[in-house]
Amino acid sequence: MNEEILKALNKQLNQELQNAYLYLSMAAFFDERSLTGFSHYFKVQAKEELGHAMKFYEYIVDRGGAVELYDVPAPSKKWSSIMDAIREFYDAEVSNTKRIWELVNIARKHEDKATEAFLQWFINEQVEEEKNASELLAKVKLIGDNVAAILTLDRALAERK
Ligand code: FEO
């Protein structure tokens, strides 16, 4: 596999791990506030990100490349409010979409059809990821400081599969 593509794939593998770490940190943030539905939602999200990282891992191995794991920086966990945390969730997903699209451009530049086809799953997944994050952000904005509504949303988020 082309060196630039391999490097970009490894970078994205590590980015997915970083996102898993970020969402696990959000889960802990909500657990500390006894919002166990929010926490559950982000534990599921963290597992999804690990799954994404593993897709990159397996693809790199399948193409005969070497997997490289970087240091994962500690996420902040210093959100000032529920909305502040959820906004970071949304921003992280928008940034991730940009990275995936950039990866597609790199694959195209080198005419690597296999990598382009592999990335198609992630293009579709990011549509879903951004939709979920933006819907959650909209709900959190809507309910503001209404405690009853926050607890109702917390119960709904506990149902995430
Ligand atoms: Fe791996 Fe949330 O994108």
Backbone and ligand atoms as CSV (ligand in chain L), in Angstrom:
chain,resi,resn,atom,element,x,y,z
A,1,MET,N,N,0.848,-1.194,0.000
A,1,MET,CA,C,0.000,0.000,0.000
A,1,MET,C,C,0.887,1.249,0.000
A,2,ASN,N,N,0.389,2.256,-0.678
A,2,ASN,CA,C,1.088,3.548,-0.743
A,2,ASN,C,C,1.347,4.107,0.670
A,3,GLU,N,N,2.545,4.652,0.866
A,3,GLU,CA,C,2.968,5.142,2.198
A,3,GLU,C,C,2.056,6.237,2.759
A,4,GLU,N,N,1.667,7.170,1.883
A,4,GLU,CA,C,0.821,8.282,2.352
A,4,GLU,C,C,-0.544,7.753,2.816
A,5,ILE,N,N,-1.072,6.776,2.086
A,5,ILE,CA,C,-2.370,6.200,2.464
A,5,ILE,C,C,-2.233,5.439,3.778
A,6,LEU,N,N,-1.183,4.634,3.887
A,6,LEU,CA,C,-0.973,3.859,5.115
A,6,LEU,C,C,-0.876,4.787,6.325
A,7,LYS,N,N,-0.132,5.867,6.166
A,7,LYS,CA,C,0.029,6.823,7.264
A,7,LYS,C,C,-1.326,7.452,7.634
A,8,ALA,N,N,-2.097,7.815,6.609
A,8,ALA,CA,C,-3.401,8.440,6.847
A,8,ALA,C,C,-4.376,7.459,7.504
A,9,LEU,N,N,-4.311,6.193,7.119
A,9,LEU,CA,C,-5.189,5.172,7.719
A,9,LEU,C,C,-4.821,4.962,9.190
A,10,ASN,N,N,-3.514,4.903,9.460
A,10,ASN,CA,C,-3.071,4.743,10.850
A,10,ASN,C,C,-3.481,5.950,11.691
A,11,LYS,N,N,-3.383,7.131,11.090
A,11,LYS,CA,C,-3.783,8.352,11.799
A,11,LYS,C,C,-5.271,8.289,12.141
A,12,GLN,N,N,-6.070,7.819,11.207
A,12,GLN,CA,C,-7.514,7.744,11.451
A,12,GLN,C,C,-7.831,6.657,12.482
A,13,LEU,N,N,-7.115,5.540,12.426
A,13,LEU,CA,C,-7.296,4.483,13.446
A,13,LEU,C,C,-7.101,5.111,14.837
A,14,ASN,N,N,-6.051,5.888,14.969
A,14,ASN,CA,C,-5.758,6.520,16.259
A,14,ASN,C,C,-6.783,7.592,16.621
A,15,GLN,N,N,-7.302,8.276,15.600
A,15,GLN,CA,C,-8.340,9.282,15.842
A,15,GLN,C,C,-9.609,8.631,16.392
A,16,GLU,N,N,-9.943,7.449,15.862
A,16,GLU,CA,C,-11.136,6.730,16.346
A,16,GLU,C,C,-10.927,6.313,17.810
A,17,LEU,N,N,-9.707,5.907,18.146
A,17,LEU,CA,C,-9.403,5.564,19.544
A,17,LEU,C,C,-9.523,6.798,20.432
A,18,GLN,N,N,-9.048,7.920,19.907
A,18,GLN,CA,C,-9.123,9.175,20.657
A,18,GLN,C,C,-10.585,9.555,20.900
A,19,ASN,N,N,-11.426,9.335,19.903
A,19,ASN,CA,C,-12.855,9.624,20.065
A,19,ASN,C,C,-13.483,8.681,21.096
A,20,ALA,N,N,-13.070,7.411,21.085
A,20,ALA,CA,C,-13.568,6.458,22.087
A,20,ALA,C,C,-13.217,6.971,23.491
A,21,TYR,N,N,-12.004,7.461,23.623
A,21,TYR,CA,C,-11.513,7.987,24.900
A,21,TYR,C,C,-12.315,9.220,25.315
A,22,LEU,N,N,-12.591,10.094,24.339
A,22,LEU,CA,C,-13.382,11.303,24.601
A,22,LEU,C,C,-14.782,10.934,25.096
A,23,TYR,N,N,-15.404,9.945,24.445
A,23,TYR,CA,C,-16.777,9.593,24.812
A,23,TYR,C,C,-16.824,8.831,26.138
A,24,LEU,N,N,-15.783,8.091,26.430
A,24,LEU,CA,C,-15.705,7.429,27.730
A,24,LEU,C,C,-15.579,8.486,28.833
A,25,SER,N,N,-14.850,9.537,28.530
A,25,SER,CA,C,-14.703,10.643,29.470
A,25,SER,C,C,-16.053,11.345,29.678
A,26,MET,N,N,-16.825,11.467,28.593
A,26,MET,CA,C,-18.166,12.055,28.719
A,26,MET,C,C,-19.055,11.145,29.573
A,27,ALA,N,N,-18.942,9.827,29.382
A,27,ALA,CA,C,-19.713,8.876,30.190
A,27,ALA,C,C,-19.400,9.097,31.674
A,28,ALA,N,N,-18.131,9.245,31.985
A,28,ALA,CA,C,-17.721,9.457,33.383
A,28,ALA,C,C,-18.264,10.785,33.912
A,29,PHE,N,N,-18.220,11.812,33.068
A,29,PHE,CA,C,-18.762,13.134,33.428
A,29,PHE,C,C,-20.236,13.006,33.838
A,30,PHE,N,N,-21.001,12.232,33.056
A,30,PHE,CA,C,-22.430,12.078,33.364
A,30,PHE,C,C,-22.650,11.144,34.565
A,31,ASP,N,N,-21.834,10.104,34.690
A,31,ASP,CA,C,-21.955,9.232,35.869
A,31,ASP,C,C,-21.740,10.023,37.158
A,32,GLU,N,N,-20.779,10.950,37.098
A,32,GLU,CA,C,-20.498,11.774,38.293
A,32,GLU,C,C,-21.702,12.624,38.685
A,33,ARG,N,N,-22.596,12.859,37.721
A,33,ARG,CA,C,-23.796,13.657,37.992
A,33,ARG,C,C,-25.047,12.787,38.100
A,34,SER,N,N,-24.848,11.486,38.212
A,34,SER,CA,C,-25.948,10.506,38.332
A,34,SER,C,C,-26.902,10.540,37.142
A,35,LEU,N,N,-26.410,11.000,35.990
A,35,LEU,CA,C,-27.224,10.958,34.770
A,35,LEU,C,C,-26.831,9.678,34.022
A,36,THR,N,N,-27.373,8.564,34.512
A,36,THR,CA,C,-26.892,7.260,34.036
A,36,THR,C,C,-27.361,6.942,32.609
A,37,GLY,N,N,-28.454,7.590,32.166
A,37,GLY,CA,C,-28.895,7.400,30.779
A,37,GLY,C,C,-27.927,8.051,29.812
A,38,PHE,N,N,-27.538,9.293,30.102
A,38,PHE,CA,C,-26.520,9.987,29.291
A,38,PHE,C,C,-25.225,9.175,29.300
A,39,SER,N,N,-24.864,8.712,30.488
A,39,SER,CA,C,-23.630,7.941,30.617
A,39,SER,C,C,-23.678,6.669,29.759
A,40,HIS,N,N,-24.812,5.974,29.826
A,40,HIS,CA,C,-24.986,4.762,29.021
A,40,HIS,C,C,-24.828,5.084,27.526
A,41,TYR,N,N,-25.448,6.176,27.113
A,41,TYR,CA,C,-25.398,6.595,25.705
A,41,TYR,C,C,-23.939,6.747,25.254
A,42,PHE,N,N,-23.120,7.373,26.100
A,42,PHE,CA,C,-21.729,7.606,25.710
A,42,PHE,C,C,-20.847,6.366,25.882
A,43,LYS,N,N,-21.246,5.451,26.742
A,43,LYS,CA,C,-20.510,4.179,26.817
A,43,LYS,C,C,-20.730,3.410,25.516
A,44,VAL,N,N,-21.979,3.404,25.037
A,44,VAL,CA,C,-22.281,2.737,23.760
A,44,VAL,C,C,-21.505,3.424,22.626
A,45,GLN,N,N,-21.483,4.770,22.675
A,45,GLN,CA,C,-20.778,5.536,21.634
A,45,GLN,C,C,-19.277,5.217,21.650
A,46,ALA,N,N,-18.719,5.110,22.848
A,46,ALA,CA,C,-17.289,4.786,22.965
A,46,ALA,C,C,-16.998,3.412,22.351
A,47,LYS,N,N,-17.906,2.449,22.597
A,47,LYS,CA,C,-17.718,1.101,22.028
A,47,LYS,C,C,-17.791,1.151,20.504
A,48,GLU,N,N,-18.695,1.985,19.989
A,48,GLU,CA,C,-18.797,2.120,18.529
A,48,GLU,C,C,-17.490,2.625,17.951
A,49,GLU,N,N,-16.885,3.600,18.643
A,49,GLU,CA,C,-15.622,4.164,18.144
A,49,GLU,C,C,-14.507,3.119,18.168
A,50,LEU,N,N,-14.521,2.276,19.200
A,50,LEU,CA,C,-13.531,1.187,19.241
A,50,LEU,C,C,-13.743,0.269,18.045
A,51,GLY,N,N,-15.015,0.015,17.726
A,51,GLY,CA,C,-15.346,-0.801,16.551
A,51,GLY,C,C,-14.824,-0.158,15.271
A,52,HIS,N,N,-14.949,1.172,15.178
A,52,HIS,CA,C,-14.440,1.875,13.995
A,52,HIS,C,C,-12.912,1.734,13.912
A,53,ALA,N,N,-12.267,1.897,15.065
A,53,ALA,CA,C,-10.803,1.760,15.099
A,53,ALA,C,C,-10.402,0.369,14.614
A,54,MET,N,N,-11.153,-0.647,15.044
A,54,MET,CA,C,-10.811,-2.027,14.653
A,54,MET,C,C,-11.019,-2.267,13.162
A,55,LYS,N,N,-11.993,-1.559,12.573
A,55,LYS,CA,C,-12.184,-1.690,11.122
A,55,LYS,C,C,-10.927,-1.187,10.399
A,56,PHE,N,N,-10.379,-0.061,10.854
A,56,PHE,CA,C,-9.138,0.447,10.255
A,56,PHE,C,C,-7.992,-0.528,10.507
A,57,TYR,N,N,-7.931,-1.045,11.729
A,57,TYR,CA,C,-6.878,-1.999,12.094
A,57,TYR,C,C,-6.876,-3.188,11.125
A,58,GLU,N,N,-8.057,-3.809,10.991
A,58,GLU,CA,C,-8.151,-5.014,10.153
A,58,GLU,C,C,-7.867,-4.692,8.687
A,59,TYR,N,N,-8.303,-3.532,8.232
A,59,TYR,CA,C,-8.073,-3.176,6.835
A,59,TYR,C,C,-6.573,-2.987,6.574
A,60,ILE,N,N,-5.896,-2.311,7.494
A,60,ILE,CA,C,-4.451,-2.101,7.344
A,60,ILE,C,C,-3.740,-3.465,7.271
A,61,VAL,N,N,-4.134,-4.374,8.176
A,61,VAL,CA,C,-3.521,-5.713,8.186
A,61,VAL,C,C,-3.835,-6.450,6.878
A,62,ASP,N,N,-5.096,-6.381,6.448
A,62,ASP,CA,C,-5.500,-7.070,5.210
A,62,ASP,C,C,-4.697,-6.594,4.000
A,63,ARG,N,N,-4.316,-5.310,4.019
A,63,ARG,CA,C,-3.562,-4.762,2.885
A,63,ARG,C,C,-2.054,-4.929,3.063
A,64,GLY,N,N,-1.658,-5.653,4.103
A,64,GLY,CA,C,-0.230,-5.925,4.301
A,64,GLY,C,C,0.522,-4.762,4.926
A,65,GLY,N,N,-0.199,-3.807,5.514
A,65,GLY,CA,C,0.460,-2.659,6.152
A,65,GLY,C,C,0.734,-2.918,7.623
A,66,ALA,N,N,1.547,-2.042,8.226
A,66,ALA,CA,C,1.854,-2.160,9.658
A,66,ALA,C,C,0.976,-1.193,10.453
A,67,VAL,N,N,0.313,-1.743,11.471
A,67,VAL,CA,C,-0.512,-0.909,12.356
A,67,VAL,C,C,0.399,-0.142,13.306
A,68,GLU,N,N,0.123,1.151,13.462
A,68,GLU,CA,C,0.899,1.954,14.411
A,68,GLU,C,C,-0.031,2.607,15.419
A,69,LEU,N,N,0.253,2.367,16.700
A,69,LEU,CA,C,-0.577,2.979,17.757
A,69,LEU,C,C,0.191,4.141,18.387
A,70,TYR,N,N,-0.481,5.289,18.460
A,70,TYR,CA,C,0.149,6.476,19.041
A,70,TYR,C,C,-0.285,6.610,20.509
A,71,ASP,N,N,0.296,7.594,21.182
A,71,ASP,CA,C,-0.193,7.951,22.520
A,71,ASP,C,C,-1.586,8.557,22.358
A,72,VAL,N,N,-2.485,8.186,23.275
A,72,VAL,CA,C,-3.831,8.788,23.227
A,72,VAL,C,C,-3.887,9.883,24.297
A,73,PRO,N,N,-4.040,11.142,23.881
A,73,PRO,CA,C,-4.076,12.221,24.885
A,73,PRO,C,C,-5.324,12.152,25.769
A,74,ALA,N,N,-5.170,12.548,27.027
A,74,ALA,CA,C,-6.307,12.528,27.966
A,74,ALA,C,C,-7.325,13.596,27.575
A,75,PRO,N,N,-8.622,13.207,27.488
A,75,PRO,CA,C,-9.646,14.210,27.183
A,75,PRO,C,C,-9.899,15.122,28.385
A,76,SER,N,N,-10.556,16.258,28.153
A,76,SER,CA,C,-10.635,17.284,29.199
A,76,SER,C,C,-11.548,16.925,30.384
A,77,LYS,N,N,-12.762,16.510,30.115
A,77,LYS,CA,C,-13.788,16.245,31.139
A,77,LYS,C,C,-14.148,17.511,31.922
A,78,LYS,N,N,-13.773,18.660,31.406
A,78,LYS,CA,C,-14.043,19.908,32.130
A,78,LYS,C,C,-15.187,20.684,31.482
A,79,TRP,N,N,-16.238,19.983,31.125
A,79,TRP,CA,C,-17.360,20.659,30.487
A,79,TRP,C,C,-18.134,21.454,31.547
A,80,SER,N,N,-18.608,22.638,31.143
A,80,SER,CA,C,-19.278,23.514,32.104
A,80,SER,C,C,-20.754,23.163,32.254
A,81,SER,N,N,-21.287,22.381,31.315
A,81,SER,CA,C,-22.718,22.044,31.366
A,81,SER,C,C,-22.956,20.823,30.477
A,82,ILE,N,N,-24.183,20.294,30.560
A,82,ILE,CA,C,-24.572,19.184,29.685
A,82,ILE,C,C,-24.419,19.632,28.232
A,83,MET,N,N,-24.898,20.842,27.945
A,83,MET,CA,C,-24.857,21.317,26.565
A,83,MET,C,C,-23.423,21.460,26.060
A,84,ASP,N,N,-22.553,21.918,26.928
A,84,ASP,CA,C,-21.143,22.072,26.575
A,84,ASP,C,C,-20.545,20.717,26.137
A,85,ALA,N,N,-20.875,19.662,26.881
A,85,ALA,CA,C,-20.372,18.317,26.543
A,85,ALA,C,C,-20.975,17.834,25.222
A,86,ILE,N,N,-22.283,18.011,25.077
A,86,ILE,CA,C,-22.952,17.509,23.869
A,86,ILE,C,C,-22.491,18.295,22.633
A,87,ARG,N,N,-22.194,19.580,22.827
A,87,ARG,CA,C,-21.680,20.356,21.696
A,87,ARG,C,C,-20.328,19.806,21.255
A,88,GLU,N,N,-19.505,19.394,22.216
A,88,GLU,CA,C,-18.206,18.815,21.842
A,88,GLU,C,C,-18.395,17.489,21.101
A,89,PHE,N,N,-19.414,16.730,21.508
A,89,PHE,CA,C,-19.763,15.479,20.804
A,89,PHE,C,C,-20.062,15.798,19.331
A,90,TYR,N,N,-20.934,16.781,19.135
A,90,TYR,CA,C,-21.313,17.158,17.767
A,90,TYR,C,C,-20.078,17.639,16.973
A,91,ASP,N,N,-19.297,18.525,17.579
A,91,ASP,CA,C,-18.108,19.057,16.891
A,91,ASP,C,C,-17.129,17.939,16.533
A,92,ALA,N,N,-16.987,16.969,17.453
A,92,ALA,CA,C,-16.050,15.859,17.202
A,92,ALA,C,C,-16.499,15.040,15.999
A,93,GLU,N,N,-17.816,14.863,15.860
A,93,GLU,CA,C,-18.318,14.076,14.718
A,93,GLU,C,C,-18.184,14.841,13.395
A,94,VAL,N,N,-18.424,16.154,13.447
A,94,VAL,CA,C,-18.260,16.969,12.225
A,94,VAL,C,C,-16.787,16.917,11.789
A,95,SER,N,N,-15.879,17.043,12.748
A,95,SER,CA,C,-14.446,16.966,12.427
A,95,SER,C,C,-14.089,15.601,11.866
A,96,ASN,N,N,-14.713,14.574,12.424
A,96,ASN,CA,C,-14.406,13.223,11.947
A,96,ASN,C,C,-14.848,13.029,10.493
A,97,THR,N,N,-15.994,13.592,10.164
A,97,THR,CA,C,-16.466,13.511,8.775
A,97,THR,C,C,-15.440,14.145,7.843
A,98,LYS,N,N,-14.933,15.312,8.237
A,98,LYS,CA,C,-13.931,16.015,7.403
A,98,LYS,C,C,-12.702,15.139,7.195
A,99,ARG,N,N,-12.282,14.456,8.269
A,99,ARG,CA,C,-11.091,13.598,8.168
A,99,ARG,C,C,-11.331,12.429,7.212
A,100,ILE,N,N,-12.512,11.830,7.316
A,100,ILE,CA,C,-12.834,10.697,6.431
A,100,ILE,C,C,-12.844,11.164,4.973
A,101,TRP,N,N,-13.455,12.317,4.728
A,101,TRP,CA,C,-13.510,12.841,3.354
A,101,TRP,C,C,-12.102,13.140,2.832
A,102,GLU,N,N,-11.253,13.655,3.721
A,102,GLU,CA,C,-9.867,13.943,3.334
A,102,GLU,C,C,-9.139,12.639,2.982
A,103,LEU,N,N,-9.449,11.594,3.767
A,103,LEU,CA,C,-8.854,10.274,3.482
A,103,LEU,C,C,-9.274,9.778,2.091
A,104,VAL,N,N,-10.531,10.004,1.755
A,104,VAL,CA,C,-11.022,9.603,0.428
A,104,VAL,C,C,-10.223,10.341,-0.655
A,105,ASN,N,N,-9.977,11.634,-0.419
A,105,ASN,CA,C,-9.195,12.408,-1.399
A,105,ASN,C,C,-7.790,11.833,-1.577
A,106,ILE,N,N,-7.188,11.406,-0.480
A,106,ILE,CA,C,-5.839,10.825,-0.552
A,106,ILE,C,C,-5.883,9.506,-1.339
A,107,ALA,N,N,-6.903,8.681,-1.038
A,107,ALA,CA,C,-7.044,7.402,-1.759
A,107,ALA,C,C,-7.245,7.652,-3.261
A,108,ARG,N,N,-8.041,8.658,-3.587
A,108,ARG,CA,C,-8.309,8.985,-5.003
A,108,ARG,C,C,-7.046,9.468,-5.705
A,109,LYS,N,N,-6.285,10.297,-4.975
A,109,LYS,CA,C,-5.047,10.849,-5.549
A,109,LYS,C,C,-4.123,9.713,-6.001
A,110,HIS,N,N,-4.104,8.636,-5.234
A,110,HIS,CA,C,-3.224,7.501,-5.556
A,110,HIS,C,C,-3.969,6.396,-6.309
A,111,GLU,N,N,-5.193,6.695,-6.705
A,111,GLU,CA,C,-6.030,5.746,-7.457
A,111,GLU,C,C,-6.150,4.391,-6.752
A,112,ASP,N,N,-6.260,4.450,-5.429
A,112,ASP,CA,C,-6.407,3.227,-4.629
A,112,ASP,C,C,-7.906,2.937,-4.469
A,113,LYS,N,N,-8.426,2.146,-5.394
A,113,LYS,CA,C,-9.878,1.865,-5.427
A,113,LYS,C,C,-10.330,1.070,-4.195
A,114,ALA,N,N,-9.472,0.174,-3.720
A,114,ALA,CA,C,-9.843,-0.665,-2.570
A,114,ALA,C,C,-10.053,0.199,-1.322
A,115,THR,N,N,-9.141,1.149,-1.119
A,115,THR,CA,C,-9.269,2.010,0.063
A,115,THR,C,C,-10.497,2.911,-0.073
A,116,GLU,N,N,-10.724,3.371,-1.286
A,116,GLU,CA,C,-11.910,4.208,-1.519
A,116,GLU,C,C,-13.179,3.412,-1.189
A,117,ALA,N,N,-13.236,2.171,-1.637
A,117,ALA,CA,C,-14.410,1.318,-1.368
A,117,ALA,C,C,-14.533,1.047,0.127
A,118,PHE,N,N,-13.404,0.794,0.786
A,118,PHE,CA,C,-13.409,0.564,2.238
A,118,PHE,C,C,-13.982,1.780,2.979
A,119,LEU,N,N,-13.614,2.968,2.518
A,119,LEU,CA,C,-14.027,4.197,3.208
A,119,LEU,C,C,-15.495,4.541,3.003
A,120,GLN,N,N,-16.116,3.916,2.007
A,120,GLN,CA,C,-17.531,4.223,1.734
A,120,GLN,C,C,-18.401,3.942,2.964
A,121,TRP,N,N,-18.092,2.855,3.681
A,121,TRP,CA,C,-18.851,2.528,4.895
A,121,TRP,C,C,-18.790,3.693,5.889
A,122,PHE,N,N,-17.597,4.291,6.017
A,122,PHE,CA,C,-17.407,5.387,6.975
A,122,PHE,C,C,-18.119,6.661,6.526
A,123,ILE,N,N,-18.184,6.883,5.216
A,123,ILE,CA,C,-18.906,8.062,4.711
A,123,ILE,C,C,-20.372,7.953,5.139
A,124,ASN,N,N,-20.958,6.778,4.938
A,124,ASN,CA,C,-22.358,6.566,5.328
A,124,ASN,C,C,-22.532,6.642,6.843
A,125,GLU,N,N,-21.600,6.037,7.559
A,125,GLU,CA,C,-21.661,6.025,9.025
A,125,GLU,C,C,-21.620,7.449,9.579
A,126,GLN,N,N,-20.811,8.302,8.975
A,126,GLN,CA,C,-20.705,9.678,9.469
A,126,GLN,C,C,-22.000,10.464,9.285
A,127,VAL,N,N,-22.772,10.126,8.264
A,127,VAL,CA,C,-24.083,10.779,8.086
A,127,VAL,C,C,-24.935,10.457,9.314
A,128,GLU,N,N,-24.926,9.200,9.721
A,128,GLU,CA,C,-25.673,8.733,10.889
A,128,GLU,C,C,-25.128,9.359,12.178
A,129,GLU,N,N,-23.810,9.375,12.301
A,129,GLU,CA,C,-23.171,9.906,13.518
A,129,GLU,C,C,-23.498,11.392,13.705
A,130,GLU,N,N,-23.391,12.156,12.617
A,130,GLU,CA,C,-23.691,13.591,12.712
A,130,GLU,C,C,-25.166,13.817,13.027
A,131,LYS,N,N,-26.023,12.994,12.425
A,131,LYS,CA,C,-27.471,13.120,12.667
A,131,LYS,C,C,-27.762,12.867,14.150
A,132,ASN,N,N,-27.224,11.785,14.701
A,132,ASN,CA,C,-27.459,11.459,16.116
A,132,ASN,C,C,-26.973,12.581,17.030
A,133,ALA,N,N,-25.771,13.069,16.747
A,133,ALA,CA,C,-25.192,14.115,17.605
A,133,ALA,C,C,-25.984,15.407,17.484
A,134,SER,N,N,-26.402,15.747,16.272
A,134,SER,CA,C,-27.119,17.016,16.107
A,134,SER,C,C,-28.519,16.933,16.708
A,135,GLU,N,N,-29.156,15.766,16.641
A,135,GLU,CA,C,-30.481,15.606,17.277
A,135,GLU,C,C,-30.370,15.724,18.796
A,136,LEU,N,N,-29.333,15.113,19.346
A,136,LEU,CA,C,-29.144,15.181,20.796
A,136,LEU,C,C,-28.853,16.617,21.232
A,137,LEU,N,N,-28.020,17.307,20.459
A,137,LEU,CA,C,-27.692,18.703,20.773
A,137,LEU,C,C,-28.956,19.570,20.709
A,138,ALA,N,N,-29.794,19.338,19.714
A,138,ALA,CA,C,-31.034,20.116,19.575
A,138,ALA,C,C,-31.945,19.893,20.786
A,139,LYS,N,N,-32.037,18.638,21.222
A,139,LYS,CA,C,-32.896,18.332,22.382
A,139,LYS,C,C,-32.360,19.003,23.643
A,140,VAL,N,N,-31.053,18.906,23.838
A,140,VAL,CA,C,-30.439,19.491,25.039
A,140,VAL,C,C,-30.618,21.009,25.039
A,141,LYS,N,N,-30.498,21.632,23.864
A,141,LYS,CA,C,-30.711,23.086,23.747
A,141,LYS,C,C,-32.149,23.433,24.115
A,142,LEU,N,N,-33.062,22.609,23.626
A,142,LEU,CA,C,-34.490,22.853,23.826
A,142,LEU,C,C,-34.875,22.790,25.303
A,143,ILE,N,N,-34.337,21.803,26.004
A,143,ILE,CA,C,-34.784,21.616,27.385
A,143,ILE,C,C,-34.034,22.518,28.375
A,144,GLY,N,N,-32.866,23.012,27.984
A,144,GLY,CA,C,-32.119,23.948,28.848
A,144,GLY,C,C,-31.946,23.416,30.261
A,145,ASP,N,N,-32.377,24.205,31.254
A,145,ASP,CA,C,-32.181,23.824,32.664
A,145,ASP,C,C,-33.408,23.142,33.275
A,146,ASN,N,N,-34.357,22.752,32.450
A,146,ASN,CA,C,-35.577,22.111,32.962
A,146,ASN,C,C,-35.241,20.699,33.488
A,147,VAL,N,N,-35.190,20.579,34.807
A,147,VAL,CA,C,-34.725,19.328,35.432
A,147,VAL,C,C,-35.613,18.137,35.052
A,148,ALA,N,N,-36.926,18.347,35.050
A,148,ALA,CA,C,-37.839,17.241,34.714
A,148,ALA,C,C,-37.568,16.750,33.293
A,149,ALA,N,N,-37.351,17.691,32.372
A,149,ALA,CA,C,-37.092,17.316,30.975
A,149,ALA,C,C,-35.733,16.628,30.833
A,150,ILE,N,N,-34.761,17.078,31.604
A,150,ILE,CA,C,-33.427,16.437,31.567
A,150,ILE,C,C,-33.551,14.979,32.022
A,151,LEU,N,N,-34.324,14.767,33.095
A,151,LEU,CA,C,-34.479,13.402,33.615
A,151,LEU,C,C,-35.267,12.516,32.642
A,152,THR,N,N,-36.235,13.112,31.934
A,152,THR,CA,C,-36.986,12.352,30.931
A,152,THR,C,C,-36.049,11.945,29.791
A,153,LEU,N,N,-35.216,12.894,29.351
A,153,LEU,CA,C,-34.250,12.582,28.278
A,153,LEU,C,C,-33.254,11.531,28.763
A,154,ASP,N,N,-32.831,11.647,30.012
A,154,ASP,CA,C,-31.894,10.681,30.590
A,154,ASP,C,C,-32.470,9.263,30.519
A,155,ARG,N,N,-33.762,9.151,30.829
A,155,ARG,CA,C,-34.416,7.818,30.770
A,155,ARG,C,C,-34.462,7.308,29.334
A,156,ALA,N,N,-34.722,8.214,28.393
A,156,ALA,CA,C,-34.797,7.806,26.981
A,156,ALA,C,C,-33.417,7.348,26.481
A,157,LEU,N,N,-32.367,8.053,26.896
A,157,LEU,CA,C,-31.014,7.711,26.428
A,157,LEU,C,C,-30.533,6.374,26.988
A,158,ALA,N,N,-31.119,5.979,28.128
A,158,ALA,CA,C,-30.759,4.684,28.744
A,158,ALA,C,C,-31.175,3.515,27.866
A,159,GLU,N,N,-32.070,3.776,26.910
A,159,GLU,CA,C,-32.594,2.698,26.046
A,159,GLU,C,C,-31.685,2.422,24.848
A,160,ARG,N,N,-30.650,3.243,24.654
A,160,ARG,CA,C,-29.827,3.058,23.453
A,160,ARG,C,C,-29.208,1.665,23.391
A,161,LYS,N,N,-29.376,1.017,22.247
A,161,LYS,CA,C,-28.814,-0.330,22.054
A,161,LYS,C,C,-27.364,-0.253,21.610
L,1,FEO,FE1,FE,-16.016,6.897,14.415
L,1,FEO,FE2,FE,-18.191,8.733,15.631
L,1,FEO,O1,O,-17.121,8.271,14.194
